[in-house]
C-alpha cells in the first residue's frame, strides 16, 4: 500500500518535507548558478578563495577545528546550522537556518530563539574576530499576518529573514 505524502510539514514527516525545502534553497546550488566554484567546501570566484560553505557539523570539521577552535571552550552545545557561509573578505560568518511550514506548529515557538543562537555563535567565532549574521530562510507560510510580530522581533534582535531563496548579495558576494 502506498503512503500519502505529507505536504503540510510537521509530525513524523518533518525531516522529509524540511529536507526538500532545504534542497530547493541550497546555498551551494545558488553559488554555483552565480558562477562561484565550490571545491571541498571552499568557495572560489575568479580562482580566488573567498570563503567556505558548510552545512551542519561541517562548520566544525571543515572550518572551526582547522582554526584551532574547540567549541566546548565557548559553547555548552555544538550548534549545527542548516548552512553557513564564512566570508573571508569581510570576516563574517553567515549562519543560515531554513524553516518550512504549511500549518501552525512547534517552529512558531523556535523563531524568537534567533537572538540566543546568534549570541552563541558570536562566542564561538570571537577568537577569530569574525562577525555573525543570523539568517532565516522561510517559505511563504511565514508571510501570513500572524507572523508579523515575530518577524518584527527577529529584525529588532539583529537577525534577518528572507523568503524562499538564499540572498547572495546579503552575503557580500
KEDREN-321042 format. One record per atom (N, C-alpha, C): residue number from 0; residue in one letter; x, y, z. Coordinates in Angstrom, 2 decimals. Layout:
REM KEDREN-321042
NUM;a;X;Y;Z
...
***
This chain:
REM KEDREN-321042
0;x;0.84;-1.18;0.00
0;x;0.00;0.00;0.00
0;x;0.89;1.24;0.00
1;x;0.64;2.16;-0.92
1;x;1.47;3.37;-0.99
1;x;1.05;4.37;0.08
2;x;2.01;5.15;0.51
2;x;1.75;6.16;1.53
2;x;1.43;7.49;0.87
3;x;0.55;8.23;1.51
3;x;0.24;9.57;1.03
3;x;1.28;10.52;1.58
4;x;1.97;11.27;0.70
4;x;3.00;12.17;1.20
4;x;2.41;13.30;2.04
5;x;3.16;13.69;3.03
5;x;2.78;14.80;3.90
5;x;3.21;16.09;3.21
6;x;2.25;16.92;2.79
6;x;2.58;18.18;2.13
6;x;2.46;19.35;3.08
7;x;2.16;19.08;4.34
7;x;1.91;20.15;5.30
7;x;3.06;20.41;6.26
8;x;4.01;19.49;6.35
8;x;5.10;19.66;7.31
8;x;4.66;19.21;8.69
9;x;5.62;19.20;9.63
9;x;5.29;18.83;11.00
9;x;5.20;17.33;11.17
10;x;5.09;16.91;12.39
10;x;4.89;15.49;12.71
10;x;6.03;14.61;12.22
11;x;5.69;13.37;11.89
11;x;6.71;12.40;11.52
11;x;7.33;12.69;10.16
12;x;6.75;13.57;9.37
12;x;7.28;13.88;8.04
12;x;8.10;15.16;8.02
13;x;8.37;15.73;9.17
13;x;9.10;17.00;9.22
13;x;10.42;16.92;8.48
14;x;11.24;15.90;8.75
14;x;12.54;15.81;8.10
14;x;12.41;15.70;6.60
15;x;11.47;14.90;6.12
15;x;11.31;14.72;4.68
15;x;10.92;16.04;4.03
16;x;9.92;16.72;4.56
16;x;9.49;17.98;3.98
16;x;10.55;19.06;4.16
17;x;11.15;19.10;5.31
17;x;12.20;20.09;5.55
17;x;13.38;19.87;4.63
18;x;13.76;18.61;4.41
18;x;14.89;18.31;3.55
18;x;14.60;18.78;2.12
19;x;13.39;18.55;1.63
19;x;13.05;19.01;0.28
19;x;13.19;20.53;0.20
20;x;12.68;21.24;1.18
20;x;12.80;22.70;1.19
20;x;14.27;23.11;1.26
21;x;15.07;22.41;2.08
21;x;16.49;22.72;2.16
21;x;17.18;22.49;0.83
22;x;16.80;21.44;0.10
22;x;17.40;21.18;-1.20
22;x;17.01;22.26;-2.21
23;x;15.79;22.73;-2.13
23;x;15.32;23.77;-3.04
23;x;16.05;25.08;-2.77
24;x;16.48;25.30;-1.54
24;x;17.14;26.55;-1.18
24;x;18.63;26.34;-0.91
25;x;19.28;25.47;-1.64
25;x;20.68;25.12;-1.42
25;x;21.61;26.30;-1.69
26;x;22.43;26.63;-0.70
26;x;23.41;27.70;-0.86
26;x;24.42;27.33;-1.94
27;x;24.92;26.11;-1.93
27;x;25.91;25.71;-2.93
27;x;25.35;25.77;-4.35
28;x;24.09;25.40;-4.52
28;x;23.48;25.50;-5.85
28;x;23.38;26.96;-6.27
29;x;22.94;27.81;-5.36
29;x;22.84;29.24;-5.66
29;x;24.21;29.82;-6.01
30;x;25.24;29.42;-5.26
30;x;26.59;29.90;-5.55
30;x;27.05;29.41;-6.92
31;x;26.84;28.13;-7.19
31;x;27.22;27.58;-8.49
31;x;26.51;28.26;-9.63
32;x;25.21;28.50;-9.48
32;x;24.42;29.17;-10.52
32;x;24.91;30.59;-10.76
33;x;25.52;31.21;-9.75
33;x;26.00;32.59;-9.86
33;x;27.46;32.65;-10.33
34;x;28.06;31.51;-10.67
34;x;29.41;31.50;-11.21
34;x;30.52;31.21;-10.22
35;x;30.17;30.89;-8.99
35;x;31.19;30.53;-8.00
35;x;31.53;29.06;-8.14
36;x;32.74;28.70;-7.78
36;x;33.19;27.31;-7.83
36;x;33.34;26.83;-6.39
37;x;32.76;25.66;-6.08
37;x;32.88;25.08;-4.75
37;x;33.69;23.79;-4.87
38;x;34.82;23.74;-4.14
38;x;35.67;22.55;-4.11
38;x;35.94;22.22;-2.65
39;x;35.48;21.06;-2.21
39;x;35.69;20.62;-0.82
39;x;35.30;21.72;0.16
40;x;34.14;22.28;-0.01
40;x;33.56;23.32;0.84
40;x;34.18;24.70;0.63
41;x;35.29;24.80;-0.06
41;x;35.91;26.10;-0.32
41;x;35.21;26.77;-1.50
42;x;34.97;28.06;-1.37
42;x;34.26;28.82;-2.40
42;x;35.26;29.74;-3.11
43;x;35.30;29.63;-4.44
43;x;36.21;30.42;-5.26
43;x;35.42;31.29;-6.22
44;x;35.98;32.46;-6.49
44;x;35.45;33.33;-7.54
44;x;36.65;33.89;-8.29
45;x;36.66;33.69;-9.60
45;x;37.82;34.08;-10.42
45;x;39.11;33.49;-9.85
46;x;39.05;32.22;-9.48
46;x;40.19;31.46;-8.94
46;x;40.68;31.96;-7.59
47;x;39.98;32.89;-6.97
47;x;40.37;33.42;-5.66
47;x;39.50;32.77;-4.58
48;x;40.13;32.25;-3.53
48;x;39.40;31.67;-2.40
48;x;38.76;32.81;-1.62
49;x;37.42;32.78;-1.53
49;x;36.71;33.87;-0.85
49;x;36.02;33.43;0.43
50;x;35.89;32.12;0.64
50;x;35.22;31.65;1.85
50;x;34.97;30.16;1.82
51;x;34.17;29.70;2.77
51;x;33.75;28.30;2.81
51;x;32.24;28.23;3.02
52;x;31.65;27.20;2.42
52;x;30.23;26.92;2.56
52;x;30.11;25.57;3.25
53;x;29.52;25.57;4.45
53;x;29.47;24.35;5.25
53;x;28.10;24.14;5.86
54;x;27.57;22.94;5.76
54;x;26.32;22.60;6.44
54;x;26.59;21.91;7.78
55;x;25.66;22.06;8.68
55;x;25.60;21.29;9.93
55;x;26.95;21.12;10.63
56;x;27.32;19.88;10.89
56;x;28.54;19.57;11.66
56;x;29.82;19.97;10.92
57;x;29.74;20.13;9.60
57;x;30.92;20.52;8.84
57;x;31.40;21.93;9.20
58;x;30.55;22.74;9.82
58;x;31.00;24.02;10.33
58;x;32.20;23.80;11.24
59;x;32.15;22.74;12.01
59;x;33.22;22.42;12.95
59;x;34.37;21.69;12.27
60;x;34.04;20.60;11.55
60;x;35.09;19.75;10.98
60;x;35.82;20.40;9.81
61;x;35.15;21.21;9.03
61;x;35.76;21.80;7.84
61;x;36.24;23.24;8.05
62;x;35.88;23.86;9.18
62;x;36.34;25.23;9.39
62;x;36.87;25.47;10.80
63;x;36.01;25.40;11.81
63;x;36.41;25.81;13.16
63;x;37.58;24.98;13.72
64;x;37.52;23.68;13.59
64;x;38.60;22.83;14.10
64;x;39.92;23.13;13.39
65;x;39.84;23.43;12.10
65;x;41.05;23.78;11.34
65;x;41.65;25.11;11.82
66;x;40.82;25.93;12.45
66;x;41.28;27.21;13.00
66;x;41.70;27.07;14.47
67;x;41.66;25.84;14.98
67;x;42.06;25.59;16.36
67;x;40.96;25.90;17.37
68;x;39.71;25.98;16.91
68;x;38.59;26.29;17.80
68;x;37.94;25.00;18.28
69;x;37.94;24.80;19.58
69;x;37.22;23.70;20.23
69;x;35.93;24.30;20.78
70;x;34.81;23.94;20.18
70;x;33.53;24.56;20.55
70;x;33.25;24.50;22.04
71;x;33.68;23.43;22.71
71;x;33.37;23.22;24.13
71;x;33.99;24.30;25.03
72;x;34.96;25.01;24.54
72;x;35.55;26.11;25.31
72;x;34.65;27.35;25.28
73;x;33.68;27.39;24.35
73;x;32.86;28.59;24.15
73;x;31.36;28.34;24.29
74;x;30.92;27.15;23.93
74;x;29.50;26.78;23.98
74;x;29.34;25.46;24.71
75;x;28.24;25.31;25.42
75;x;27.97;24.04;26.10
75;x;27.39;23.00;25.14
76;x;27.01;23.45;23.94
76;x;26.41;22.57;22.95
76;x;26.99;22.90;21.59
77;x;27.08;21.89;20.74
77;x;27.55;22.11;19.37
77;x;26.35;22.45;18.50
78;x;26.16;23.74;18.23
78;x;25.05;24.20;17.38
78;x;25.36;23.85;15.93
79;x;24.38;23.33;15.22
79;x;24.60;22.92;13.84
79;x;23.62;23.63;12.91
80;x;24.08;24.65;12.22
80;x;23.20;25.40;11.32
80;x;22.85;24.58;10.08
81;x;21.71;24.90;9.48
81;x;21.38;24.22;8.22
81;x;22.50;24.45;7.21
82;x;22.96;25.68;7.12
82;x;24.10;26.03;6.27
82;x;24.80;27.23;6.89
83;x;26.05;27.40;6.50
83;x;26.80;28.59;6.92
83;x;27.74;28.96;5.79
84;x;27.89;30.26;5.59
84;x;28.89;30.76;4.66
84;x;29.85;31.62;5.46
85;x;31.12;31.27;5.42
85;x;32.15;32.01;6.11
85;x;32.87;32.86;5.06
86;x;32.64;34.16;5.11
86;x;33.20;35.09;4.14
86;x;34.55;35.58;4.65
87;x;35.61;35.19;3.96
87;x;36.96;35.57;4.38
87;x;37.24;37.05;4.16
88;x;36.60;37.65;3.14
88;x;36.89;39.04;2.80
88;x;36.40;40.02;3.87
89;x;35.19;39.81;4.39
89;x;34.67;40.73;5.41
89;x;34.64;40.11;6.80
90;x;35.28;38.93;6.93
90;x;35.38;38.24;8.22
90;x;34.01;38.14;8.92
91;x;33.05;37.59;8.18
91;x;31.70;37.41;8.70
91;x;31.24;35.98;8.46
92;x;30.66;35.38;9.49
92;x;30.03;34.06;9.37
92;x;28.53;34.28;9.24
93;x;27.97;33.83;8.14
93;x;26.53;33.94;7.89
93;x;25.91;32.60;8.24
94;x;25.16;32.57;9.31
94;x;24.50;31.36;9.79
94;x;23.10;31.33;9.19
95;x;22.79;30.26;8.47
95;x;21.52;30.18;7.73
95;x;20.68;29.03;8.29
96;x;19.50;29.38;8.76
96;x;18.52;28.39;9.22
96;x;17.31;28.45;8.30
97;x;16.83;27.30;7.88
97;x;15.70;27.22;6.96
97;x;14.48;26.68;7.69
98;x;13.37;27.37;7.52
98;x;12.14;26.95;8.19
98;x;11.03;26.81;7.18
99;x;10.44;25.62;7.17
99;x;9.34;25.28;6.27
99;x;8.12;24.94;7.09
100;x;7.00;25.57;6.79
100;x;5.74;25.26;7.47
100;x;4.60;25.33;6.46
101;x;3.58;24.53;6.67
101;x;2.33;24.64;5.94
101;x;1.15;24.59;6.91
102;x;1.43;24.61;8.21
102;x;0.40;24.69;9.24
102;x;1.10;25.14;10.53
103;x;0.33;25.64;11.46
103;x;0.93;26.07;12.72
103;x;1.57;24.88;13.41
104;x;2.67;25.15;14.10
104;x;3.35;24.06;14.76
104;x;4.46;24.55;15.66
105;x;5.33;23.65;16.04
105;x;6.36;23.96;17.03
105;x;7.40;24.95;16.52
106;x;7.55;25.06;15.20
106;x;8.54;26.01;14.69
106;x;8.18;27.44;15.10
107;x;6.89;27.72;15.30
107;x;6.46;29.05;15.74
107;x;7.15;29.45;17.03
108;x;7.34;28.50;17.90
108;x;7.96;28.76;19.21
108;x;9.47;28.93;19.10
109;x;10.07;28.38;18.05
109;x;11.53;28.40;17.92
109;x;12.06;29.69;17.31
110;x;11.26;30.37;16.53
110;x;11.74;31.53;15.77
110;x;12.34;32.63;16.64
111;x;11.74;32.98;17.77
111;x;12.34;34.04;18.59
111;x;13.68;33.65;19.22
112;x;14.10;32.42;19.09
112;x;15.38;31.99;19.64
112;x;16.58;32.44;18.82
113;x;16.33;33.17;17.73
113;x;17.43;33.58;16.86
113;x;18.47;34.42;17.60
114;x;18.04;35.28;18.48
114;x;18.98;36.14;19.20
114;x;19.90;35.31;20.09
115;x;19.34;34.35;20.80
115;x;20.14;33.47;21.64
115;x;21.20;32.74;20.81
116;x;20.78;32.16;19.70
116;x;21.73;31.41;18.87
116;x;22.78;32.33;18.27
117;x;22.39;33.53;17.88
117;x;23.36;34.48;17.36
117;x;24.43;34.77;18.42
118;x;24.02;34.94;19.66
118;x;24.97;35.17;20.75
118;x;25.90;33.97;20.95
119;x;25.36;32.76;20.83
119;x;26.17;31.56;20.96
119;x;27.23;31.49;19.85
120;x;26.82;31.79;18.62
120;x;27.77;31.80;17.52
120;x;28.80;32.92;17.68
121;x;28.40;34.05;18.23
121;x;29.35;35.14;18.47
121;x;30.45;34.69;19.43
122;x;30.09;33.98;20.48
122;x;31.10;33.46;21.41
122;x;32.05;32.51;20.69
123;x;31.50;31.66;19.85
123;x;32.27;30.65;19.14
123;x;33.27;31.27;18.17
124;x;32.87;32.34;17.49
124;x;33.72;32.96;16.48
124;x;34.55;34.12;17.02
125;x;34.36;34.50;18.27
125;x;35.08;35.63;18.85
125;x;36.60;35.50;18.76
126;x;37.19;34.32;19.04
126;x;38.65;34.22;18.95
126;x;39.19;34.49;17.54
127;x;38.35;34.36;16.53
127;x;38.76;34.59;15.15
127;x;38.46;36.02;14.69
128;x;37.81;36.79;15.58
128;x;37.40;38.16;15.24
128;x;36.46;38.22;14.04
129;x;35.54;37.26;13.99
129;x;34.53;37.23;12.94
129;x;33.22;37.81;13.46
130;x;32.52;38.54;12.60
130;x;31.17;38.99;12.88
130;x;30.21;37.86;12.57
131;x;29.01;37.93;13.14
131;x;27.98;36.92;12.90
131;x;26.73;37.59;12.35
132;x;26.19;37.02;11.30
132;x;24.86;37.39;10.80
132;x;24.02;36.13;10.84
133;x;22.88;36.22;11.51
133;x;21.99;35.07;11.66
133;x;20.80;35.28;10.73
134;x;20.57;34.32;9.84
134;x;19.57;34.48;8.78
134;x;18.60;33.30;8.79
135;x;17.32;33.63;8.69
135;x;16.30;32.61;8.42
135;x;15.95;32.68;6.93
136;x;15.73;31.52;6.32
136;x;15.12;31.44;5.00
136;x;13.79;30.73;5.21
137;x;12.71;31.46;4.97
137;x;11.35;30.96;5.19
137;x;10.67;30.63;3.88
138;x;9.70;29.73;3.95
138;x;8.80;29.56;2.82
138;x;7.64;30.56;2.98
139;x;6.73;30.60;2.03
139;x;5.67;31.62;2.01
139;x;4.69;31.54;3.19
140;x;4.67;30.43;3.88
140;x;3.78;30.29;5.04
140;x;3.97;31.44;6.02
141;x;5.20;31.88;6.17
141;x;5.53;32.90;7.16
141;x;5.20;34.32;6.70
142;x;4.61;34.46;5.52
142;x;4.14;35.77;5.04
142;x;2.80;36.15;5.66
143;x;2.16;35.20;6.33
143;x;0.85;35.46;6.93
143;x;0.94;36.51;8.04
144;x;-0.12;37.24;8.20
144;x;-0.17;38.32;9.20
144;x;0.16;37.82;10.61
145;x;-0.22;36.60;10.93
145;x;0.02;36.07;12.29
145;x;1.50;36.01;12.64
146;x;2.40;36.17;11.66
146;x;3.84;36.16;11.92
146;x;4.44;37.56;11.96
147;x;3.65;38.59;11.78
147;x;4.21;39.95;11.69
147;x;4.94;40.35;12.97
148;x;4.41;40.02;14.14
148;x;5.12;40.36;15.38
148;x;6.43;39.59;15.49
149;x;6.41;38.34;15.12
149;x;7.63;37.52;15.19
149;x;8.68;38.05;14.21
150;x;8.26;38.39;12.99
150;x;9.21;38.91;12.01
150;x;9.80;40.24;12.47
151;x;8.98;41.06;13.06
151;x;9.46;42.34;13.61
151;x;10.48;42.08;14.72
152;x;10.20;41.13;15.58
152;x;11.09;40.79;16.68
152;x;12.44;40.28;16.15
153;x;12.40;39.44;15.14
153;x;13.63;38.90;14.55
153;x;14.53;40.06;14.10
154;x;13.96;41.03;13.42
154;x;14.76;42.19;12.98
154;x;15.26;43.01;14.16
155;x;14.40;43.22;15.14
155;x;14.77;44.01;16.32
155;x;15.95;43.37;17.06
156;x;16.07;42.06;16.99
156;x;17.15;41.35;17.67
156;x;18.44;41.29;16.83
157;x;18.44;41.97;15.70
157;x;19.63;41.99;14.87
157;x;19.81;40.77;13.99
158;x;18.73;40.03;13.80
158;x;18.74;38.87;12.93
158;x;18.01;39.24;11.64
159;x;18.02;38.35;10.67
159;x;17.47;38.67;9.36
159;x;16.62;37.50;8.86
160;x;15.76;37.79;7.89
160;x;14.99;36.73;7.25
160;x;14.74;37.08;5.80
161;x;14.61;36.03;5.01
161;x;14.30;36.15;3.59
161;x;13.33;35.02;3.26
162;x;12.70;35.12;2.10
162;x;11.71;34.12;1.71
162;x;12.17;33.35;0.48
163;x;12.23;32.03;0.63
163;x;12.39;31.07;-0.47
163;x;13.72;31.10;-1.21
164;x;14.68;31.87;-0.78
164;x;15.94;31.89;-1.51
164;x;17.09;32.29;-0.61
165;x;18.28;31.98;-1.08
165;x;19.50;32.39;-0.41
165;x;19.89;33.75;-1.00
166;x;19.99;34.77;-0.19
166;x;20.29;36.12;-0.69
166;x;21.79;36.35;-0.86
167;x;22.33;36.03;-2.01
167;x;23.77;36.12;-2.22
167;x;24.31;37.54;-2.02
168;x;23.55;38.54;-2.39
168;x;24.04;39.91;-2.19
168;x;24.16;40.23;-0.71
169;x;23.29;39.65;0.11
169;x;23.38;39.87;1.56
169;x;24.65;39.26;2.13
170;x;25.18;38.25;1.47
170;x;26.40;37.58;1.92
170;x;27.65;38.34;1.46
171;x;27.45;39.54;0.92
171;x;28.53;40.38;0.40
171;x;29.34;39.68;-0.68
172;x;28.62;39.03;-1.58
172;x;29.27;38.38;-2.72
172;x;29.02;39.19;-3.99
***
